[in-house]
Amino acid sequence: MRQDLYRTIKQNEEWLRFLREQPIWYRKLMKRPEQLQQLEVDSLHYFQKTIPHRVQKFSSGVQMATMMMSMFQTMNQSNEASQ
């Protein structure tokens, strides 16, 4: 791999980890170093850091919080009714 390309990748820990977990990218970048942007996009998808992934993660967190609040309210009402 070209040294300048490797230095660029080495500066981003996620890219380096992605390369280690997806070794096919070594060959792709050896043949076509201009595919660095594609590596970035694929690593974002791999680590689920795209905007849709983040929205989904946030949404499931809100759902979980809503469910917990509902459960606490139900428990509180049950305790009040039994007293």
C-alpha atoms as a printed R data frame, in Angstrom:
   type eleno elety resid chain resno       x      y      z
1  ATOM     1    CA   MET     A     1   0.000  0.000  0.000
2  ATOM     2    CA   ARG     A     2   1.217  3.501 -0.732
3  ATOM     3    CA   GLN     A     3   2.788  5.214  2.252
4  ATOM     4    CA   ASP     A     4   0.741  8.404  1.960
5  ATOM     5    CA   LEU     A     5  -2.466  6.399  1.835
6  ATOM     6    CA   TYR     A     6  -1.428  4.298  4.810
7  ATOM     7    CA   ARG     A     7  -0.580  7.424  6.822
8  ATOM     8    CA   THR     A     8  -4.022  8.852  6.051
9  ATOM     9    CA   ILE     A     9  -5.713  5.634  7.139
10 ATOM    10    CA   LYS     A    10  -3.570  5.378 10.247
11 ATOM    11    CA   GLN     A    11  -4.793  8.794 11.411
12 ATOM    12    CA   ASN     A    12  -8.342  7.454 11.638
13 ATOM    13    CA   GLU     A    13  -8.616  4.583 14.121
14 ATOM    14    CA   GLU     A    14 -11.948  3.395 12.720
15 ATOM    15    CA   TRP     A    15 -10.538  3.088  9.215
16 ATOM    16    CA   LEU     A    16  -7.592  1.126 10.541
17 ATOM    17    CA   ARG     A    17  -9.883 -1.183 12.497
18 ATOM    18    CA   PHE     A    18 -12.138 -1.565  9.465
19 ATOM    19    CA   LEU     A    19  -9.135 -2.559  7.345
20 ATOM    20    CA   ARG     A    20  -8.135 -5.176  9.882
21 ATOM    21    CA   GLU     A    21 -11.641 -6.596 10.073
22 ATOM    22    CA   GLN     A    22 -12.235 -6.396  6.307
23 ATOM    23    CA   PRO     A    23  -8.884 -7.368  4.712
24 ATOM    24    CA   ILE     A    24 -10.331 -7.317  1.204
25 ATOM    25    CA   TRP     A    25  -9.968 -3.564  1.391
26 ATOM    26    CA   TYR     A    26  -6.164 -3.892  1.414
27 ATOM    27    CA   ARG     A    27  -6.348 -5.375 -2.075
28 ATOM    28    CA   LYS     A    28  -8.906 -2.852 -3.262
29 ATOM    29    CA   LEU     A    29  -6.761  0.068 -2.129
30 ATOM    30    CA   MET     A    30  -3.592 -1.472 -3.553
31 ATOM    31    CA   LYS     A    31  -5.195 -1.595 -6.986
32 ATOM    32    CA   ARG     A    32  -7.202  1.612 -6.719
33 ATOM    33    CA   PRO     A    33  -6.006  4.090 -4.096
34 ATOM    34    CA   GLU     A    34  -8.665  6.568 -5.203
35 ATOM    35    CA   GLN     A    35 -11.288  4.362 -3.514
36 ATOM    36    CA   LEU     A    36 -10.457  5.868 -0.127
37 ATOM    37    CA   GLN     A    37 -13.802  7.703 -0.100
38 ATOM    38    CA   GLN     A    38 -15.591  4.404 -0.685
39 ATOM    39    CA   LEU     A    39 -13.664  2.921  2.257
40 ATOM    40    CA   GLU     A    40 -14.939  5.789  4.391
41 ATOM    41    CA   VAL     A    41 -18.547  5.171  3.331
42 ATOM    42    CA   ASP     A    42 -18.281  1.409  3.826
43 ATOM    43    CA   SER     A    43 -16.712  1.843  7.262
44 ATOM    44    CA   LEU     A    44 -19.549  4.165  8.307
45 ATOM    45    CA   HIS     A    45 -22.054  1.498  7.289
46 ATOM    46    CA   TYR     A    46 -20.011 -1.263  8.941
47 ATOM    47    CA   PHE     A    47 -19.823  0.572 12.263
48 ATOM    48    CA   GLN     A    48 -23.425  1.804 11.882
49 ATOM    49    CA   LYS     A    49 -22.536  5.482 12.050
50 ATOM    50    CA   THR     A    50 -24.629  6.749  9.168
51 ATOM    51    CA   ILE     A    51 -27.418  9.236  9.844
52 ATOM    52    CA   PRO     A    52 -30.188  6.605  9.461
53 ATOM    53    CA   HIS     A    53 -28.357  4.344 11.929
54 ATOM    54    CA   ARG     A    54 -28.036  7.188 14.432
55 ATOM    55    CA   VAL     A    55 -31.705  8.135 14.056
56 ATOM    56    CA   GLN     A    56 -32.714  4.506 14.591
57 ATOM    57    CA   LYS     A    57 -30.506  4.256 17.684
58 ATOM    58    CA   PHE     A    58 -31.991  7.482 19.078
59 ATOM    59    CA   SER     A    59 -35.516  6.322 18.299
60 ATOM    60    CA   SER     A    60 -35.035  2.999 20.062
61 ATOM    61    CA   GLY     A    61 -33.599  4.855 23.075
62 ATOM    62    CA   VAL     A    62 -36.675  7.077 23.232
63 ATOM    63    CA   GLN     A    63 -38.908  4.018 22.897
64 ATOM    64    CA   MET     A    64 -37.081  2.311 25.754
65 ATOM    65    CA   ALA     A    65 -37.393  5.416 27.952
66 ATOM    66    CA   THR     A    66 -41.113  5.673 27.182
67 ATOM    67    CA   MET     A    67 -41.631  2.019 28.040
68 ATOM    68    CA   MET     A    68 -39.737  2.411 31.326
69 ATOM    69    CA   MET     A    69 -41.780  5.498 32.271
70 ATOM    70    CA   SER     A    70 -44.979  3.635 31.504
71 ATOM    71    CA   MET     A    71 -43.827  0.665 33.598
72 ATOM    72    CA   PHE     A    72 -42.931  2.926 36.553
73 ATOM    73    CA   GLN     A    73 -46.298  4.670 36.350
74 ATOM    74    CA   THR     A    74 -48.090  1.317 36.346
75 ATOM    75    CA   MET     A    75 -46.051  0.119 39.339
76 ATOM    76    CA   ASN     A    76 -46.752  3.382 41.178
77 ATOM    77    CA   GLN     A    77 -50.488  3.071 40.533
78 ATOM    78    CA   SER     A    78 -50.463 -0.544 41.746
79 ATOM    79    CA   ASN     A    79 -48.689  0.481 44.960
80 ATOM    80    CA   GLU     A    80 -51.164  3.293 45.598
81 ATOM    81    CA   ALA     A    81 -54.159  1.003 45.000
82 ATOM    82    CA   SER     A    82 -52.886 -1.649 47.416
83 ATOM    83    CA   GLN     A    83 -52.354  0.828 50.269
